[in-house]
Structure formats: C-alpha cells, structure tokens
Amino acid sequence: MQKTHDVMPVFWPSVLPWGRRQWLIAVLALPQQAKAQASARIKIAAASNLKFVLADLTSQYRQQTGVQVEVSLGASGNLARQILQGLPVEQFISADEDRVLELVKAGRTLDAGQRYATGRLALILPKNSALPLAQGLAAVVRALKPGDKLALANPALAPYGMAAQEALLRSGAGPLQAGQKVLGDNIGQATQFVATGAAQAGITALALAIAPELAPALQALPLPESLHAPLHQRMVLLQGASPAAMAWHRFLLSPPAQAIFLRHGYALPQ
C-alpha cells in the first residue's frame, strides 16, 4: 500500500493577497540585504589626530551594522590635495576647517560639512624625561639643551602644527634655537618622535597623548586653550558618496559617537 506524506502547500507571491505577497517578498529578500550590508565598505580620509578615536568608532559601527570603514590617515593639507587629485574616498574628516572649505569651493563636496569636534593640544615628554613638565611649556623650552629637539607637526600641512607654533609664541617660550625644532609630516609622526626618544619634547594632540597605545611611553600635560586659536574640526561628504557613507556620517554626529570623542580628549563642536 502506498504510503502517503503530509505536503505543505506552496503559495507563490502571484497568488497571495497583496499584503501577504509583499510580506513574503520582503522576507525572502532579507538574507540578500543582510549579505549586502555585511559586505559594505566605505573609504574615508581622516586627519592623523583621529587615529585612535576612529579605531573605536569604526569597530563599534561595524559591530552594529556590518559596514567596514577603511581609513586613510594623514595631514589634513596633504589629504585635501590628494582628494583634489582624485583620491577615491567618500568622506573627508579634517582637523582643519579651511581644508574642507577648499574642497567645497572646488565643487567636490555634497555640502559645506559639519563640525564634529574641537581639538586640544598637549605638551609631551618621553616617560623617563627629567624636564620640568609640570611647570609648563615655557619652562620646558628653556630647559632644553642645545642638541635637544622639540617635535611638532608641519604647520604648513597640519592645523595642530600651526596651533603648536602659536602656543610657543603665546606661552612666552620665545623662538627655539637653530636646529631644535623637528617637524613631522603629520601630528602622528611628531608624536612618534617623542615616544621613541628621537625628540626630547613635543606638542601634539591631547587625543594622541592620552591614547592607551602611546600613554605608557609618554608624560603629558594638556595645554591651556588660551594659547592658540580653537581647533574646530570639520567633516564633509564628497560628491558621489553612497547611502552607506551618509549613514556613517550621521552616526559620527550622534550622541553615542560624540561620547566616544569626549572620552578620547576632544571637546564637543562649538
């Protein structure tokens, strides 16, 4: 005797009522949507002072959305020039508002961008240094020996370098002796000069000075904001930015992301 089996009826979307048909189509599409989300990649360019805060932000964002954000770090001036020359990125997170405005005027952006944070400076010394850090910038500069080096980012390329140069003047430290100043191509390189002992002192971003990856090698003193013009940092989406890049951009302005910026030593945008 032939054995019978229970067979579930199959309903195709074309014969289902409209509401159920749309629901089934949406359900069938979910695996493809999830796969596309998980494989999404965004390429961005960002100022070097953001290295560690962006590591936290991109990791959290990938955990939440599956989207991978690939970051090219450098001095804001260099990155702006590379974008004008065709660097294939969807977003520019600058430490310098003027560099964003250059791209706006060139017609490379979707809009004028948004401020996302305000940066701070810190005076740094190698961990074993005996220089009088607690006495401030002017005292440290006066205590440098003729062969000692003070590191900062190149003011022509990086706003943190320009702010450091301004802080040296306003602090009363006076001009450095010939050969005492060593310039990094970006603020990250200037910080490494001090962390490795190649320079005996330096002025860097507070966010780098307090990062767990660098703090064990450094002594750090936040510098008064009165020593330099505000370091307003601005980001902008570039022409052709994808919906995924737009969503990431919105995330950076959200309260959870702003809390991460605060934890890394930044102030909220003004």
C-alpha positions, 0 to 999 in steps of 0.5 A, a space after each residue: 500500500 502506498 504510503 502517503 506524506 503530509 505536503 505543505 502547500 506552496 503559495 507563490 507571491 502571484 497568488 497571495 493577497 497583496 499584503 501577504 505577497 509583499 510580506 513574503 517578498 520582503 522576507 525572502 529578500 532579507 538574507 540578500 540585504 543582510 549579505 549586502 550590508 555585511 559586505 559594505 565598505 566605505 573609504 574615508 580620509 581622516 586627519 592623523 589626530 583621529 587615529 585612535 578615536 576612529 579605531 573605536 568608532 569604526 569597530 563599534 559601527 561595524 559591530 552594529 551594522 556590518 559596514 567596514 570603514 577603511 581609513 586613510 590617515 594623514 595631514 589634513 593639507 596633504 589629504 585635501 590635495 590628494 582628494 583634489 587629485 582624485 583620491 577615491 574616498 567618500 568622506 573627508 574628516 579634517 582637523 582643519 576647517 579651511 581644508 574642507 572649505 577648499 574642497 567645497 569651493 572646488 565643487 567636490 563636496 555634497 555640502 559645506 560639512 559639519 563640525 564634529 569636534 574641537 581639538 586640544 593640544 598637549 605638551 609631551 615628554 618621553 616617560 623617563 624625561 627629567 624636564 620640568 613638565 609640570 611647570 609648563 611649556 615655557 619652562 620646558 623650552 628653556 630647559 632644553 639643551 642645545 642638541 635637544 629637539 622639540 617635535 611638532 607637526 608641519 604647520 604648513 600641512 597640519 592645523 595642530 602644527 600651526 596651533 603648536 607654533 602659536 602656543 610657543 609664541 603665546 606661552 612666552 617660550 620665545 623662538 627655539 634655537 637653530 636646529 631644535 625644532 623637528 617637524 613631522 609630516 603629520 601630528 602622528 609622526 611628531 608624536 612618534 618622535 617623542 615616544 621613541 626618544 628621537 625628540 626630547 619634547 613635543 606638542 601634539 594632540 591631547 587625543 594622541 597623548 592620552 591614547 592607551 597605545 602611546 600613554 605608557 611611553 609618554 608624560 603629558 600635560 594638556 595645554 591651556 586653550 588660551 594659547 592658540 586659536 580653537 581647533 574646530 574640526 570639520 567633516 564633509 561628504 564628497 560628491 558621489 558618496 553612497 547611502 552607506 557613507 551618509 549613514 556613517 556620517 550621521 552616526 559620527 554626529 550622534 550622541 553615542 559617537 560624540 561620547 566616544 570623542 569626549 572620552 578620547 580628549 576632544 571637546 564637543 563642536 562649538 
